[in-house]
């Protein structure tokens, strides 16, 4: 009996590893279309990048709800969170900027008047802000095409960057896949060896 037959499981394991490795490489390579024996080859990811970008763009547009964003921004609880900062700016305006630009006003306006004015301005702003944001979100929805922006951005990404990110993110899973390919190859090779030995 030929002694090299006992290497069949190990050769099959190596083939399984290489087949999985080649399949993974084919996801990204060749990056540009190349003709081999009259047949055009290109990595699946670069070939379908624009198509994938369009689908992700559509999905992003479907997931991003302007009405939900508007609801969050104009929610009274969220508006109240920004009021302390607005109050601080109004206070600075009344005490510093207004007095600088109109010194005469500073002579007649005391703390009590400033505090009253500040309270009025803050209350008015609290009511006005949701309306301003509703109008702004309406215009933003008309001007901002999420699907087009996302599609363009993804289509413009360098395939090498996509490959690098994919390999980094899926490092453990890809190694496990290669090992599974090697294990499957080893099992098939072992079965072949058993069949050959039994057939003799």
DRENLOVEX-614285 format. One record per residue (C-alpha): x, y, z; chain; residue number from 0; residue in three letters. Coordinates in Angstrom, 1 decimal, always signed. Each point is the difference from the previous one (the first is absolute). Layout:
<sites>
<<X,Y,Z>,"A",NUM,"ALA">
...
</sites>
This chain:
<sites>
<<+0.0,+0.0,+0.0>,"A",0,"UNK">
<<+1.2,+3.5,-0.8>,"A",1,"UNK">
<<+1.0,+1.8,+3.2>,"A",2,"UNK">
<<-1.0,+3.4,-1.3>,"A",3,"UNK">
<<-3.7,-1.0,+0.2>,"A",4,"UNK">
<<+0.2,+0.6,+3.7>,"A",5,"UNK">
<<+0.6,+3.7,-0.7>,"A",6,"UNK">
<<-3.4,+0.2,-1.7>,"A",7,"UNK">
<<-1.9,+1.4,+3.0>,"A",8,"UNK">
<<+2.7,+2.7,+0.5>,"A",9,"UNK">
<<+0.1,+0.9,-3.6>,"A",10,"UNK">
<<-3.8,+0.2,+0.0>,"A",11,"UNK">
<<+0.1,+2.2,+3.1>,"A",12,"UNK">
<<+2.5,+2.4,-1.7>,"A",13,"UNK">
<<-2.3,+0.1,-3.0>,"A",14,"UNK">
<<-3.0,+0.8,+2.2>,"A",15,"UNK">
<<+1.9,+2.8,+1.6>,"A",16,"UNK">
<<+1.2,+1.4,-3.4>,"A",17,"UNK">
<<-3.5,-0.2,-1.5>,"A",18,"UNK">
<<-1.5,+2.0,+2.8>,"A",19,"UNK">
<<+2.9,+2.5,-0.2>,"A",20,"UNK">
<<-0.4,+0.3,-3.7>,"A",21,"UNK">
<<-3.8,+0.5,+0.4>,"A",22,"UNK">
<<+0.6,+2.8,+2.5>,"A",23,"UNK">
<<+2.5,+1.6,-2.3>,"A",24,"UNK">
<<-2.5,-0.1,-2.8>,"A",25,"UNK">
<<-2.3,+2.2,+2.0>,"A",26,"UNK">
<<+2.4,+3.0,-0.5>,"A",27,"UNK">
<<+2.4,-1.0,-2.8>,"A",28,"UNK">
<<+0.6,+0.9,-2.7>,"A",29,"UNK">
<<-1.1,+3.5,+0.8>,"A",30,"UNK">
<<-0.2,+1.0,-3.6>,"A",31,"UNK">
<<-1.5,-2.2,-2.8>,"A",32,"UNK">
<<+2.6,-2.3,-1.6>,"A",33,"UNK">
<<-0.4,-2.3,-3.0>,"A",34,"UNK">
<<+1.4,-3.5,+0.3>,"A",35,"UNK">
<<-0.6,-2.3,-3.0>,"A",36,"UNK">
<<-2.6,+2.4,-1.3>,"A",37,"UNK">
<<-2.0,-0.1,+3.3>,"A",38,"UNK">
<<-0.3,+3.2,+2.1>,"A",39,"UNK">
<<+0.8,-0.5,+3.7>,"A",40,"UNK">
<<-0.5,+2.5,+2.8>,"A",41,"UNK">
<<-0.3,-0.3,+3.8>,"A",42,"UNK">
<<-3.6,-0.2,+1.1>,"A",43,"UNK">
<<+0.2,+2.9,+2.3>,"A",44,"UNK">
<<+1.6,+2.5,-2.4>,"A",45,"UNK">
<<-2.4,-1.2,-2.7>,"A",46,"UNK">
<<-3.1,+0.5,+2.1>,"A",47,"UNK">
<<+1.2,+3.0,+2.0>,"A",48,"UNK">
<<-2.3,+2.5,-1.7>,"A",49,"UNK">
<<-3.0,-2.4,+0.2>,"A",50,"UNK">
<<+0.7,-0.6,+3.7>,"A",51,"UNK">
<<+0.4,+3.8,+0.6>,"A",52,"UNK">
<<-3.4,+0.6,-1.6>,"A",53,"UNK">
<<-1.6,-2.6,+2.2>,"A",54,"UNK">
<<+1.6,+1.3,+3.2>,"A",55,"UNK">
<<-1.1,+3.5,-1.1>,"A",56,"UNK">
<<-3.6,-1.0,-0.4>,"A",57,"UNK">
<<+0.1,-1.9,+3.4>,"A",58,"UNK">
<<+1.6,+3.1,+1.7>,"A",59,"UNK">
<<-2.7,+2.3,-1.4>,"A",60,"UNK">
<<-2.7,-2.5,+1.2>,"A",61,"UNK">
<<+1.5,-0.3,+3.5>,"A",62,"UNK">
<<+0.6,+3.7,+0.5>,"A",63,"UNK">
<<-3.3,+1.7,+0.9>,"A",64,"UNK">
<<+0.0,+3.7,-0.1>,"A",65,"UNK">
<<-3.2,+0.0,+1.9>,"A",66,"UNK">
<<+1.6,-1.9,+2.9>,"A",67,"UNK">
<<+3.0,+2.4,+0.0>,"A",68,"UNK">
<<-2.4,+2.9,+0.0>,"A",69,"UNK">
<<-2.0,-1.5,+2.9>,"A",70,"UNK">
<<+3.2,-0.5,+2.0>,"A",71,"UNK">
<<+1.3,+3.5,-0.6>,"A",72,"UNK">
<<-3.3,+1.8,+0.7>,"A",73,"UNK">
<<-0.9,-2.2,+3.0>,"A",74,"UNK">
<<-0.6,+2.4,+3.0>,"A",75,"UNK">
<<+2.3,-2.0,+2.3>,"A",76,"UNK">
<<+2.9,+0.3,-2.6>,"A",77,"UNK">
<<-0.7,+3.7,-0.6>,"A",78,"UNK">
<<+0.2,+0.7,+3.8>,"A",79,"UNK">
<<+3.5,-1.6,+0.0>,"A",80,"UNK">
<<+1.4,+2.7,-2.3>,"A",81,"UNK">
<<-1.8,+2.8,+1.8>,"A",82,"UNK">
<<+2.8,+0.6,+2.7>,"A",83,"UNK">
<<+2.5,+0.7,-2.8>,"A",84,"UNK">
<<-2.4,+2.3,-1.8>,"A",85,"UNK">
<<-0.7,+1.8,+3.3>,"A",86,"UNK">
<<+3.7,+0.5,+0.6>,"A",87,"UNK">
<<+0.4,+1.6,-3.5>,"A",88,"UNK">
<<-3.0,+2.2,+0.6>,"A",89,"UNK">
<<+1.3,+1.1,+3.4>,"A",90,"UNK">
<<+3.4,+0.8,-1.6>,"A",91,"UNK">
<<-1.8,+1.9,-2.8>,"A",92,"UNK">
<<-2.1,+2.1,+2.4>,"A",93,"UNK">
<<+2.8,+0.8,+2.5>,"A",94,"UNK">
<<+3.0,+0.4,-2.3>,"A",95,"UNK">
<<-0.7,+0.3,-3.7>,"A",96,"UNK">
<<-3.1,+2.2,+0.3>,"A",97,"UNK">
<<+1.7,+2.3,+2.5>,"A",98,"UNK">
<<+3.1,+0.3,-2.3>,"A",99,"UNK">
<<-2.1,+0.8,-3.1>,"A",100,"UNK">
<<-2.5,+2.2,+1.9>,"A",101,"UNK">
<<+1.7,+1.5,+3.1>,"A",102,"UNK">
<<-3.0,+2.2,+0.8>,"A",103,"UNK">
<<-2.2,-3.1,+0.4>,"A",104,"UNK">
<<+2.5,-1.4,+2.6>,"A",105,"UNK">
<<-0.6,+3.1,+2.2>,"A",106,"UNK">
<<-3.7,-0.7,+0.3>,"A",107,"UNK">
<<-0.2,-3.8,-0.1>,"A",108,"UNK">
<<+0.7,-1.7,+3.3>,"A",109,"UNK">
<<+0.3,-3.7,+1.0>,"A",110,"UNK">
<<-3.8,-0.4,+0.6>,"A",111,"UNK">
<<-0.8,+1.3,-3.5>,"A",112,"UNK">
<<+2.7,-2.2,-1.5>,"A",113,"UNK">
<<-1.3,-3.1,+1.8>,"A",114,"UNK">
<<-3.6,+0.8,-1.1>,"A",115,"UNK">
<<+1.1,+0.5,-3.6>,"A",116,"UNK">
<<+2.1,-3.2,+0.1>,"A",117,"UNK">
<<-3.0,-2.0,+1.3>,"A",118,"UNK">
<<-2.2,+1.4,-2.8>,"A",119,"UNK">
<<+2.6,-0.8,-2.7>,"A",120,"UNK">
<<+0.6,-3.5,+1.3>,"A",121,"UNK">
<<-3.7,-0.7,+0.2>,"A",122,"UNK">
<<-0.5,+1.3,-3.5>,"A",123,"UNK">
<<+3.0,-2.0,-1.3>,"A",124,"UNK">
<<-1.4,-3.1,+1.6>,"A",125,"UNK">
<<-3.2,+0.4,-2.0>,"A",126,"UNK">
<<+1.7,+1.2,-3.2>,"A",127,"UNK">
<<+2.8,-2.6,-0.2>,"A",128,"UNK">
<<-2.3,-3.0,-0.9>,"A",129,"UNK">
<<-1.6,+2.0,-2.8>,"A",130,"UNK">
<<+3.3,+1.1,-1.4>,"A",131,"UNK">
<<+1.3,-3.6,+0.1>,"A",132,"UNK">
<<-3.2,-1.4,-1.7>,"A",133,"UNK">
<<+0.4,+2.5,-2.8>,"A",134,"UNK">
<<+3.8,-0.8,-0.2>,"A",135,"UNK">
<<-0.6,-3.8,-0.1>,"A",136,"UNK">
<<-2.6,+0.5,-2.8>,"A",137,"UNK">
<<+2.5,+1.9,-2.2>,"A",138,"UNK">
<<+2.8,-2.4,+1.0>,"A",139,"UNK">
<<-2.1,-3.0,-1.2>,"A",140,"UNK">
<<-0.5,+1.7,-3.3>,"A",141,"UNK">
<<+3.7,+0.9,-0.4>,"A",142,"UNK">
<<+1.7,-3.0,+1.5>,"A",143,"UNK">
<<-0.2,-3.2,-2.1>,"A",144,"UNK">
<<+1.2,-2.6,+2.4>,"A",145,"UNK">
<<-0.2,-2.9,-2.6>,"A",146,"UNK">
<<+2.1,+2.0,-2.5>,"A",147,"UNK">
<<+2.6,+1.1,+2.6>,"A",148,"UNK">
<<+0.5,-3.5,+1.4>,"A",149,"UNK">
<<+0.1,-1.6,-3.4>,"A",150,"UNK">
<<+2.6,+2.4,-1.3>,"A",151,"UNK">
<<+2.2,-0.3,+3.2>,"A",152,"UNK">
<<+0.0,-3.8,-0.1>,"A",153,"UNK">
<<+0.6,-0.2,-3.7>,"A",154,"UNK">
<<+3.0,+2.3,+0.3>,"A",155,"UNK">
<<+1.7,-2.1,+2.7>,"A",156,"UNK">
<<+3.3,-1.6,-1.2>,"A",157,"UNK">
<<-0.6,-3.8,-0.3>,"A",158,"UNK">
<<+3.4,-0.5,+1.8>,"A",159,"UNK">
<<-1.4,+1.9,+3.0>,"A",160,"UNK">
<<-3.2,-2.2,+0.0>,"A",161,"UNK">
<<+2.1,-3.2,-0.2>,"A",162,"UNK">
<<+2.3,+1.2,+2.8>,"A",163,"UNK">
<<-3.0,+0.8,+2.2>,"A",164,"UNK">
<<-1.7,-3.3,-0.8>,"A",165,"UNK">
<<+3.1,-2.1,+0.7>,"A",166,"UNK">
<<+0.6,+1.9,+3.3>,"A",167,"UNK">
<<-3.5,-0.3,+1.1>,"A",168,"UNK">
<<-0.5,-3.7,-1.0>,"A",169,"UNK">
<<+3.6,-1.2,+0.9>,"A",170,"UNK">
<<-1.1,-2.7,+2.4>,"A",171,"UNK">
<<-2.9,-1.2,-2.0>,"A",172,"UNK">
<<+2.1,-0.2,-3.2>,"A",173,"UNK">
<<+2.7,-2.0,+1.8>,"A",174,"UNK">
<<-2.7,-2.4,+1.3>,"A",175,"UNK">
<<-1.4,-0.3,-3.5>,"A",176,"UNK">
<<+3.4,-0.9,-1.4>,"A",177,"UNK">
<<+0.5,-2.6,+2.8>,"A",178,"UNK">
<<-3.4,-1.5,-0.7>,"A",179,"UNK">
<<+1.0,-0.3,-3.7>,"A",180,"UNK">
<<+3.2,-1.7,+1.0>,"A",181,"UNK">
<<-1.9,-2.3,+2.4>,"A",182,"UNK">
<<-2.6,-0.9,-2.7>,"A",183,"UNK">
<<+2.8,-0.7,-2.5>,"A",184,"UNK">
<<+1.8,-2.2,+2.6>,"A",185,"UNK">
<<-3.2,-2.0,+0.6>,"A",186,"UNK">
<<-0.7,-0.4,-3.7>,"A",187,"UNK">
<<+3.7,-1.0,-0.6>,"A",188,"UNK">
<<-0.2,-2.5,+2.9>,"A",189,"UNK">
<<-3.2,-1.6,-1.5>,"A",190,"UNK">
<<+1.7,-0.2,-3.4>,"A",191,"UNK">
<<+3.0,-1.8,+1.7>,"A",192,"UNK">
<<-2.3,-2.4,+1.8>,"A",193,"UNK">
<<-1.9,-0.8,-3.3>,"A",194,"UNK">
<<+3.3,-0.5,-1.8>,"A",195,"UNK">
<<+1.3,-2.4,+2.7>,"A",196,"UNK">
<<-3.3,-1.9,+0.1>,"A",197,"UNK">
<<-0.1,-0.3,-3.8>,"A",198,"UNK">
<<+3.4,-1.7,+0.0>,"A",199,"UNK">
</sites>
